[in-house]
Amino acid sequence: MTIIHLDGKRMEIGEGSTLKSILSGHEPGCCVAIIRPAIKEQAKTSSLAITTTAGEVTIEVQGQAAAFLESPAIIEQLRLHWTDRYATAFGPFPSGIRPERKPHLYDRGDVILGCGGYESARSYLIFSRVRHSADHGADESGGIVGTIVSGRAVLDRFSSGDRITKIEPVVSWADTSSSFTTTDMNLVLEDGMQIVTRMKIMAQGYTPGKITTEAAGSVEHMLLALQSGKYTVGRATSTHILDPRLAGTEDVPKEFRRPRREGTVTVRATGKTAGGVYIYRADVPSSLVHSVTGQVVQGIELAKLAREHDVFAVSVEPARIDLLGLPFGKAQEICTARGVTLTSDKQDAGRIVVSQEPGTTLDVLAEGAVKVTTAPLEKVIDITLDDAAAPLSCDVFRRVTGLHQHDAGMMPVFFKFDDVILFKPEIPAGLKLNPENTPKDEAPAAALAITNDSRKGTGLVGVRLSSSKEFGPTSEPFEGTNIIGRVIDTDKLKKVREKETVYIHEVKS
């Protein structure tokens, strides 16, 4: 038999088994991390990975102060003994500590060696949950043996019955020829291999029992960027990897600035890659232009080993709550499942949600309530967009209508004459619309188009209900018109009026 570890779980498989045999349902094209511990070159770092029944944390140790944690005999003694709002203690166990009998100041994430009743025979490993001052029976140094650099959300999940199950040194991989990512499902598995198939991220400010909103806007952007369940590596450096798919977004807020530790997830707020999602492989200082949006709690190996153009599976907790574009009945189902109270202007299951307040997932969960505005189906127009033929123009259209964030967007009706309807969404200054997918011999009926930079009416959106061999859907010459898609509900367009706001819903194949 061959023994492997799949996403941290031990498995026994037959000799000669391949990745395909153990990864049923794995997303095609998504890579997995392969680690060959028997032949890899290991470089011990100054960190320890502590596995608990509530999750895994990584601590950066301070010199030799935490050497006692590497003793195998200590594991059986590290059961949760007490917990309160300030700290959680595991033990007791004997140590050589000499308590100072004096309070010390501790920050969230500090790991402390203390004792009960000032008796070193009853020592505890204490995790600080919040910044506080206390006498934990530590020595004159304060007893801090390390600091949590990954998995701080676990601190809020500790409860009665939890215990520490494993403590092991964190190693770096010096030889990436034996630790690598692959999409080859025919790879033959070897004894002792570790296979990591997906990454899990915990959003900043979110724990099952407590939600804070200091990074709600930038977290929402991260949830949007990763809601497909995939992370696309556009850049890989010694300190980070970058998913640039939403780079160029101008409305990412600067919110939560903190040091970027290994496993920290950030969203860049300004610059050429504003809107890009970063995951850190190494510790770097905080940045004025990066908002911390989460922490990798599982699968950090994928970030460490990923190469440019790799795509891997990722999930974020909590899942995004975006109700726009949904039938009211479906929105009700989602809110009920998430424990959120939903109020609406109309209680009609057939209407479509066109606005949501609060607009971010963390704000909704923190309040436990959301208010929506709906529109009748006849006011919501279904469209399709042709990304293959006009990728840049479709991207601009989604941004100016709100479709880049939601399944429903809106446009004001600017002008209506004959069989032409024109819309005038707000176009940001400096936005480029180069000619792309312009009509050749005929503009087809129901085509959706946007005027490009060759004409004065840049950004004007139009639909022509009948075909034309002379003008495009925005009534511009063909060379000034970028065809971006098609309107499905043309009958609804006939009823719209000038200055009316039209809601649009993108139908995706």
C-alpha positions as CSV (number, residue, x, y, z in Angstrom):
1,M,0.0,0.0,0.0
2,T,1.0,3.6,-0.6
3,I,0.3,6.2,2.0
4,I,-0.3,9.8,1.0
5,H,-1.8,12.9,2.5
6,L,-4.6,14.6,0.5
7,D,-5.4,18.1,1.8
8,G,-4.0,17.1,5.2
9,K,-5.9,13.8,5.5
10,R,-4.1,10.5,5.5
11,M,-5.0,8.1,2.7
12,E,-4.0,4.5,1.8
13,I,-4.0,3.9,-1.9
14,G,-2.9,1.1,-4.2
15,E,0.6,1.2,-5.8
16,G,0.6,2.9,-9.1
17,S,-2.4,5.1,-8.4
18,T,-2.6,8.4,-10.2
19,L,-3.9,11.8,-9.3
20,K,-7.0,11.1,-11.4
21,S,-7.9,8.1,-9.2
22,I,-8.1,10.2,-6.0
23,L,-9.5,13.5,-7.4
24,S,-13.0,12.8,-8.6
25,G,-14.8,16.0,-9.4
26,H,-11.6,18.1,-9.5
27,E,-12.0,21.2,-11.6
28,P,-10.3,20.7,-15.0
29,G,-7.4,23.1,-15.5
30,C,-6.9,23.7,-11.8
31,C,-3.4,22.8,-10.6
32,V,-2.6,20.9,-7.4
33,A,0.5,21.2,-5.2
34,I,2.7,18.1,-5.0
35,I,5.3,17.8,-2.2
36,R,7.7,14.9,-2.0
37,P,9.0,15.0,1.6
38,A,11.3,12.0,1.1
39,I,13.5,13.8,-1.4
40,K,12.8,17.5,-1.0
41,E,15.4,19.8,0.4
42,Q,14.1,21.3,3.6
43,A,15.1,24.5,5.3
44,K,13.7,24.9,8.8
45,T,12.2,28.3,9.4
46,S,11.6,30.1,12.7
47,S,7.9,29.1,12.6
48,L,5.8,26.3,14.0
49,A,2.6,24.9,12.6
50,I,0.1,24.1,15.4
51,T,-2.8,22.0,14.5
52,T,-5.9,22.2,16.8
53,T,-9.4,20.7,16.7
54,A,-10.6,24.3,15.9
55,G,-8.1,24.8,13.0
56,E,-4.4,25.4,12.2
57,V,-2.3,28.4,13.3
58,T,1.3,29.2,12.4
59,I,3.4,31.0,15.0
60,E,6.7,32.7,14.6
61,V,8.8,31.7,17.6
62,Q,11.1,34.0,19.5
63,G,14.5,32.4,19.7
64,Q,14.6,29.2,21.8
65,A,11.7,30.3,24.0
66,A,9.4,27.9,22.3
67,A,11.8,24.9,22.1
68,F,9.6,23.0,24.6
69,L,6.8,22.8,22.0
70,E,8.8,20.5,19.8
71,S,8.8,17.7,22.4
72,P,6.4,14.9,21.2
73,A,5.5,14.2,24.8
74,I,3.8,17.5,25.3
75,I,1.0,17.0,22.8
76,E,-1.2,14.8,25.1
77,Q,-1.1,17.5,27.8
78,L,-2.3,20.4,25.5
79,R,-6.0,20.3,26.1
80,L,-8.1,23.5,26.5
81,H,-8.2,24.2,30.2
82,W,-9.9,27.6,30.2
83,T,-10.9,30.3,27.9
84,D,-12.4,33.8,28.3
85,R,-12.7,36.9,26.1
86,Y,-9.1,37.8,26.6
87,A,-7.2,34.5,26.2
88,T,-7.3,30.7,25.9
89,A,-5.0,28.3,27.8
90,F,-3.9,24.8,27.0
91,G,-2.4,22.5,29.6
92,P,-1.3,22.0,32.3
93,F,2.2,20.7,31.8
94,P,5.4,21.1,33.8
95,S,8.0,23.7,32.8
96,G,11.0,25.5,34.3
97,I,9.2,28.9,34.3
98,R,9.9,31.3,37.2
99,P,6.8,33.5,37.5
100,E,7.4,37.2,38.1
101,R,3.9,37.8,39.7
102,K,3.4,41.0,37.7
103,P,0.9,41.9,34.9
104,H,2.2,42.4,31.3
105,L,0.7,43.8,28.1
106,Y,-0.2,41.4,25.4
107,D,-1.5,41.8,21.8
108,R,-3.9,39.7,19.9
109,G,-2.0,36.7,18.5
110,D,0.7,36.6,21.2
111,V,1.5,33.1,22.4
112,I,2.5,33.0,26.1
113,L,4.1,30.5,28.4
114,G,2.5,31.1,31.8
115,C,1.4,29.1,34.9
116,G,-1.4,28.7,37.3
117,G,-1.1,29.6,40.9
118,Y,2.5,30.6,40.2
119,E,3.4,26.9,40.1
120,S,5.7,25.9,37.2
121,A,4.4,22.3,37.4
122,R,1.0,23.7,36.2
123,S,2.2,25.7,33.2
124,Y,0.0,26.6,30.3
125,L,0.3,27.6,26.6
126,I,-1.8,30.7,26.4
127,F,-3.1,32.4,23.2
128,S,-4.0,36.1,23.5
129,R,-7.3,36.7,21.8
130,V,-7.4,40.5,22.3
131,R,-5.0,43.2,23.4
132,H,-5.0,43.2,27.2
133,S,-3.0,43.5,30.3
134,A,-2.9,40.5,32.7
135,D,-0.8,38.4,35.1
136,H,-0.6,35.0,33.5
137,G,2.1,33.7,35.7
138,A,4.8,34.5,33.2
139,D,8.4,35.2,33.8
140,E,10.0,38.6,33.9
141,S,10.1,38.8,30.1
142,G,6.3,38.5,29.9
143,G,6.5,34.9,28.6
144,I,5.8,35.6,25.0
145,V,7.3,32.6,23.1
146,G,5.8,33.5,19.7
147,T,3.3,35.4,17.6
148,I,0.6,34.0,15.4
149,V,1.3,34.9,11.8
150,S,-1.3,32.7,10.1
151,G,-4.7,31.5,11.2
152,R,-5.6,34.2,13.8
153,A,-9.3,33.5,13.1
154,V,-8.9,30.2,15.0
155,L,-8.5,32.2,18.2
156,D,-12.2,33.1,18.0
157,R,-13.3,29.5,17.5
158,F,-11.7,27.9,20.5
159,S,-14.2,26.3,22.8
160,S,-14.6,23.7,25.5
161,G,-13.2,20.3,24.4
162,D,-10.7,21.6,21.9
163,R,-7.1,20.4,22.0
164,I,-3.8,20.7,20.2
165,T,-3.2,17.6,18.1
166,K,0.1,18.3,16.3
167,I,3.0,20.7,16.5
168,E,5.7,20.6,13.7
169,P,8.3,23.0,12.3
170,V,7.4,24.9,9.2
171,V,9.8,24.1,6.4
172,S,10.6,26.0,3.2
173,W,11.1,24.2,0.0
174,A,14.5,24.9,-1.4
175,D,14.2,22.5,-4.3
176,T,11.1,23.2,-6.4
177,S,11.9,20.3,-8.7
178,S,10.6,18.0,-6.1
179,S,7.8,20.2,-4.8
180,F,5.8,21.7,-7.6
181,T,2.3,22.3,-9.1
182,T,0.8,20.2,-11.8
183,T,-2.4,19.7,-13.8
184,D,-1.2,16.2,-15.0
185,M,-3.9,13.9,-13.7
186,N,-1.9,10.9,-14.9
187,L,0.9,11.7,-12.4
188,V,1.8,8.5,-10.5
189,L,1.6,9.0,-6.7
190,E,4.5,8.0,-4.5
191,D,4.6,7.0,-0.8
192,G,4.7,9.9,1.5
193,M,3.5,12.5,-1.0
194,Q,1.4,15.4,0.1
195,I,-1.2,16.6,-2.3
196,V,-2.9,20.0,-1.8
197,T,-5.9,20.6,-4.1
198,R,-7.4,23.8,-2.9
199,M,-6.9,26.9,-0.8
200,K,-9.3,28.3,1.8
201,I,-9.3,31.9,2.9
202,M,-11.0,33.5,5.9
203,A,-12.1,37.1,5.2
204,Q,-10.8,39.9,7.4
205,G,-13.3,40.7,10.1
206,Y,-15.2,37.4,9.8
207,T,-15.5,34.6,12.3
208,P,-18.6,32.5,12.8
209,G,-19.3,34.1,16.2
210,K,-18.2,37.6,15.5
211,I,-18.2,39.9,12.5
212,T,-16.4,43.3,12.2
213,T,-16.6,45.6,9.2
214,E,-13.3,47.5,9.2
215,A,-12.5,46.0,5.7
216,A,-16.1,45.4,4.4
217,G,-15.6,47.3,1.1
218,S,-12.3,45.7,0.1
219,V,-13.4,42.3,1.3
220,E,-16.4,42.6,-1.0
221,H,-14.0,43.2,-3.9
222,M,-12.0,40.1,-2.9
223,L,-15.2,38.0,-2.8
224,L,-16.2,39.3,-6.2
225,A,-12.7,38.6,-7.6
226,L,-12.7,35.0,-6.3
227,Q,-16.4,34.1,-6.5
228,S,-15.6,31.8,-9.5
229,G,-13.8,29.5,-7.1
230,K,-10.5,30.0,-9.0
231,Y,-7.3,32.0,-8.4
232,T,-5.4,32.9,-11.5
233,V,-1.7,33.7,-11.0
234,G,-0.7,36.6,-13.2
235,R,2.5,37.3,-11.4
236,A,4.7,35.2,-9.0
237,T,7.5,36.8,-7.1
238,S,9.6,35.7,-4.0
239,T,7.1,37.5,-1.7
240,H,3.7,37.2,-3.3
241,I,1.4,36.0,-6.1
242,L,-1.1,38.2,-7.8
243,D,-4.5,37.6,-9.4
244,P,-4.9,40.5,-11.8
245,R,-8.3,39.7,-13.3
246,L,-9.9,42.7,-11.7
247,A,-6.9,44.9,-11.9
248,G,-7.7,48.4,-13.1
249,T,-10.7,48.8,-10.7
250,E,-10.8,52.4,-9.5
251,D,-13.2,52.2,-6.6
252,V,-11.4,49.9,-4.2
253,P,-11.3,51.6,-0.8
254,K,-8.2,51.9,1.4
255,E,-9.4,50.4,4.6
256,F,-7.4,48.0,6.8
257,R,-3.6,48.4,6.8
258,R,-1.6,45.8,8.6
259,P,1.8,44.0,8.2
260,R,1.5,41.5,5.3
261,R,2.5,38.1,6.9
262,E,2.8,34.8,5.1
263,G,-0.7,33.8,4.0
264,T,-2.1,37.4,4.2
265,V,-4.5,38.3,1.4
266,T,-4.7,41.9,0.3
267,V,-6.4,44.0,-2.4
268,R,-4.4,46.9,-3.9
269,A,-6.3,50.2,-3.8
270,T,-4.4,52.4,-6.2
271,G,-1.9,52.1,-9.1
272,K,-1.7,50.1,-12.3
273,T,-2.8,46.8,-10.5
274,A,-5.5,48.4,-8.3
275,G,-8.1,45.8,-7.7
276,G,-5.6,42.9,-8.0
277,V,-5.8,40.2,-5.2
278,Y,-2.4,39.5,-3.6
279,I,-1.4,36.4,-1.5
280,Y,1.9,36.7,0.4
281,R,4.5,34.0,0.4
282,A,6.8,35.8,2.9
283,D,6.5,38.6,5.5
284,V,6.6,42.1,4.2
285,P,5.7,45.5,5.9
286,S,2.3,47.1,5.6
287,S,1.6,49.3,2.7
288,L,-0.5,52.5,2.3
289,V,-2.0,51.2,-1.0
290,H,-2.9,47.6,0.2
291,S,-6.0,46.7,2.3
292,V,-5.8,43.4,4.2
293,T,-8.8,41.4,3.2
294,G,-8.2,37.9,4.5
295,Q,-5.9,35.1,5.7
296,V,-5.1,31.8,4.1
297,V,-6.2,29.1,6.6
298,Q,-5.7,26.1,4.4
299,G,-3.6,25.3,1.4
300,I,-0.8,27.9,1.7
301,E,1.4,25.4,-0.2
302,L,-0.4,26.4,-3.4
303,A,0.6,30.0,-2.9
304,K,4.2,29.0,-2.2
305,L,4.6,26.8,-5.2
306,A,2.4,28.4,-7.8
307,R,4.0,29.7,-11.0
308,E,2.8,32.4,-13.4
309,H,-0.3,31.3,-15.3
310,D,-1.2,28.6,-12.8
311,V,-4.9,28.4,-11.8
312,F,-5.9,26.8,-8.6
313,A,-9.2,26.2,-6.6
314,V,-9.9,28.6,-3.8
315,S,-12.9,29.2,-1.5
316,V,-13.5,32.2,0.8
317,E,-15.5,32.2,4.0
318,P,-18.0,33.8,4.1
319,A,-19.6,33.3,0.7
320,R,-20.7,36.5,-1.0
321,I,-24.2,37.8,-0.4
322,D,-25.2,39.5,-3.7
323,L,-28.9,39.6,-4.4
324,L,-29.0,41.9,-7.4
325,G,-30.5,40.3,-10.5
326,L,-32.1,37.5,-8.5
327,P,-35.8,36.8,-8.4
328,F,-37.2,37.9,-5.1
329,G,-38.1,34.3,-4.2
330,K,-34.5,33.1,-4.7
331,A,-33.3,36.1,-2.7
332,Q,-35.6,35.0,0.2
333,E,-34.2,31.5,0.0
334,I,-30.6,32.7,0.3
335,C,-31.3,35.1,3.2
336,T,-33.1,32.4,5.1
337,A,-30.2,29.9,4.6
338,R,-27.7,32.6,5.8
339,G,-29.8,33.7,8.8
340,V,-30.4,37.1,7.4
341,T,-33.7,39.0,7.7
342,L,-34.9,40.3,4.3
343,T,-37.3,43.2,3.8
344,S,-38.5,44.4,0.4
345,D,-40.6,47.2,-1.2
346,K,-42.8,44.4,-2.7
347,Q,-43.4,40.9,-1.5
348,D,-43.7,39.3,-4.9
349,A,-41.7,36.2,-5.6
350,G,-41.6,37.0,-9.4
351,R,-40.0,40.4,-9.2
352,I,-36.3,41.0,-9.7
353,V,-34.0,42.5,-7.1
354,V,-32.4,45.7,-8.5
355,S,-30.8,47.2,-5.3
356,Q,-29.5,46.0,-2.0
357,E,-28.8,47.8,1.3
358,P,-26.3,47.2,2.9
359,G,-24.3,46.5,-0.2
360,T,-21.5,44.4,1.3
361,T,-21.5,40.9,2.6
362,L,-19.9,41.7,6.0
363,D,-22.3,44.6,6.6
364,V,-25.3,42.4,5.9
365,L,-24.0,39.6,8.2
366,A,-23.1,42.1,10.9
367,E,-26.6,43.6,10.9
368,G,-28.3,40.3,10.3
369,A,-30.6,42.1,7.9
370,V,-30.8,43.4,4.3
371,K,-33.3,45.6,2.5
372,V,-33.9,45.3,-1.2
373,T,-35.7,47.1,-4.0
374,T,-37.3,45.1,-6.7
375,A,-38.6,45.7,-10.2
376,P,-41.3,43.9,-12.2
377,L,-40.0,41.5,-14.9
378,E,-41.2,43.8,-17.6
379,K,-38.7,46.4,-16.5
380,V,-35.7,44.0,-16.5
381,I,-34.2,43.4,-19.9
382,D,-32.1,40.3,-20.6
383,I,-28.9,40.7,-22.6
384,T,-25.9,38.6,-23.7
385,L,-22.4,40.0,-24.1
386,D,-19.9,38.8,-26.7
387,D,-16.6,38.7,-24.8
388,A,-14.9,36.7,-27.5
389,A,-15.4,39.3,-30.2
390,A,-15.2,42.5,-28.0
391,P,-13.5,41.7,-24.7
392,L,-12.4,45.3,-23.9
393,S,-15.7,46.9,-24.8
394,C,-17.7,44.4,-22.8
395,D,-15.4,45.1,-19.8
396,V,-16.1,48.8,-20.1
397,F,-19.8,48.2,-20.5
398,R,-20.0,46.0,-17.4
399,R,-18.1,48.6,-15.4
400,V,-20.3,51.6,-16.3
401,T,-23.6,49.7,-15.8
402,G,-22.7,47.8,-12.6
403,L,-22.6,44.4,-14.2
404,H,-19.0,43.9,-13.3
405,Q,-20.1,43.6,-9.6
406,H,-23.6,42.1,-9.9
407,D,-26.0,40.1,-12.2
408,A,-28.1,43.2,-12.6
409,G,-27.1,46.7,-13.9
410,M,-28.9,49.8,-14.9
411,M,-28.8,52.4,-17.7
412,P,-30.8,55.7,-18.2
413,V,-32.7,56.0,-21.4
414,F,-31.2,59.0,-23.3
415,F,-33.2,59.1,-26.5
416,K,-35.7,57.1,-28.4
417,F,-36.7,57.4,-32.1
418,D,-38.0,55.1,-34.7
419,D,-36.6,51.7,-33.9
420,V,-33.5,53.0,-32.1
421,I,-33.1,53.3,-28.3
422,L,-30.1,55.1,-26.9
423,F,-28.8,54.9,-23.3
424,K,-26.2,57.2,-21.7
425,P,-24.4,55.5,-18.8
426,E,-21.9,57.6,-16.9
427,I,-18.4,57.2,-18.5
428,P,-15.4,58.0,-16.3
429,A,-12.9,60.5,-17.6
430,G,-10.0,59.0,-19.5
431,L,-11.7,55.7,-20.2
432,K,-10.5,54.3,-23.6
433,L,-12.9,52.7,-26.1
434,N,-10.8,51.8,-29.2
435,P,-12.6,50.4,-32.3
436,E,-13.4,46.8,-31.7
437,N,-15.8,44.4,-33.4
438,T,-17.3,47.0,-35.7
439,P,-20.0,45.9,-38.2
440,K,-18.9,45.1,-41.7
441,D,-21.8,44.9,-44.1
442,E,-24.8,45.1,-41.8
443,A,-25.6,45.8,-38.2
444,P,-28.0,43.0,-37.2
445,A,-31.3,43.5,-35.5
446,A,-31.3,43.6,-31.6
447,A,-27.5,44.1,-31.6
448,L,-26.2,46.0,-28.5
449,A,-23.4,48.4,-29.2
450,I,-21.3,51.2,-27.6
451,T,-19.8,54.2,-29.5
452,N,-16.0,54.1,-29.6
453,D,-13.5,56.9,-29.3
454,S,-13.6,57.7,-33.1
455,R,-16.8,59.6,-32.5
456,K,-17.8,62.5,-30.2
457,G,-20.5,60.4,-28.5
458,T,-18.0,58.0,-26.8
459,G,-19.7,55.6,-24.4
460,L,-23.2,56.1,-25.8
461,V,-25.0,52.7,-25.8
462,G,-27.7,51.8,-28.3
463,V,-30.0,49.1,-29.7
464,R,-31.6,49.0,-33.1
465,L,-34.6,46.8,-33.3
466,S,-34.2,46.2,-37.0
467,S,-31.1,45.5,-39.1
468,S,-29.3,48.3,-40.9
469,K,-26.7,48.4,-43.7
470,E,-25.9,52.1,-43.1
471,F,-25.7,52.8,-39.4
472,G,-24.9,50.9,-36.2
473,P,-27.1,50.5,-33.2
474,T,-26.0,53.9,-31.8
475,S,-26.9,55.6,-35.1
476,E,-23.2,56.1,-35.8
477,P,-21.3,55.0,-38.9
478,F,-20.1,51.4,-38.7
479,E,-16.5,52.5,-37.9
480,G,-17.7,54.3,-34.8
481,T,-19.7,51.4,-33.4
482,N,-18.4,48.5,-31.3
483,I,-20.9,45.6,-31.2
484,I,-20.8,44.1,-27.7
485,G,-23.7,41.7,-27.6
486,R,-27.4,41.2,-28.2
487,V,-30.7,42.2,-26.5
488,I,-33.0,39.2,-25.8
489,D,-36.1,41.1,-24.6
490,T,-36.6,43.4,-27.6
491,D,-40.4,43.6,-26.9
492,K,-39.7,45.2,-23.5
493,L,-37.6,47.9,-25.1
494,K,-40.5,49.1,-27.2
495,K,-42.2,50.2,-24.0
496,V,-39.4,52.2,-22.4
497,R,-39.6,56.0,-22.2
498,E,-37.0,58.7,-22.3
499,K,-35.3,59.5,-19.0
500,E,-36.5,56.2,-17.6
501,T,-34.0,53.9,-15.9
502,V,-33.8,50.5,-17.5
503,Y,-32.5,47.5,-15.6
504,I,-30.5,44.9,-17.4
505,H,-29.7,41.3,-16.6
506,E,-26.8,39.5,-18.2
507,V,-27.6,36.0,-19.3
508,K,-24.5,33.9,-19.2
509,S,-24.0,30.7,-21.2
